[in-house]
Each structure stands twice: as C-alpha cells, then as structure tokens.
C-alpha cells in the first residue's frame, strides 16, 4: 500500500470485475494489511457502503472513508488506516 501523503501515489484497486463475495474478501484482506498512515482507493461499480459497515464493526474508529467519486457508474473511495492517538 502507499502512504497517504501528497508526494506518494495511492494504489487504486479495481473491484468491478470481481464477484460480490470476492470483493468483500479482497477488501477485508487489504484493509487488514494496512499500516497506520497507509491507504488505498477502492474502485467499484456501485456504492460500497456495506463494506464501510463491515470495516467499522471489525476495526471501530481505525479507518477513514473518503468518497472521491460517487457514481453513477464509477465509485471511488479512499480507505486509510488512522494513526492511533495515545
């Protein structure tokens, strides 16, 4: 994954050619592997809001979710792991 800074490119991962089951499995895997400060851009053909709910249940308060594009045919969301505040 890539740092969420202006100097670094954030990886775009296209989920449109995956089945629904594959999308959630792949997204969960990627999210689980992120380190603090890292992010990726999920590209999808519909609003991935169910994934947001899944992430919030599994990792409450650990990730940000920022819509970059909201349809109608392409949805892009940057998902970033937050730094923990001591």
C-alpha positions, 0 to 999 in steps of 0.5 A, spaced: 500 500 500 502 507 499 502 512 504 497 517 504 501 523 503 501 528 497 508 526 494 506 518 494 501 515 489 495 511 492 494 504 489 487 504 486 484 497 486 479 495 481 473 491 484 468 491 478 470 485 475 470 481 481 464 477 484 460 480 490 463 475 495 470 476 492 470 483 493 468 483 500 474 478 501 479 482 497 477 488 501 477 485 508 484 482 506 487 489 504 484 493 509 487 488 514 494 489 511 494 496 512 499 500 516 497 506 520 498 512 515 497 507 509 491 507 504 488 505 498 482 507 493 477 502 492 474 502 485 467 499 484 461 499 480 456 501 485 456 504 492 460 500 497 457 502 503 456 495 506 463 494 506 464 501 510 459 497 515 463 491 515 470 495 516 467 499 522 464 493 526 471 489 525 476 495 526 471 501 530 474 508 529 481 505 525 479 507 518 477 513 514 472 513 508 473 518 503 468 518 497 472 521 491 467 519 486 460 517 487 457 514 481 453 513 477 457 508 474 464 509 477 465 509 485 471 511 488 473 511 495 479 512 499 480 507 505 486 509 510 488 506 516 488 512 522 494 513 526 492 511 533 492 517 538 495 515 545 
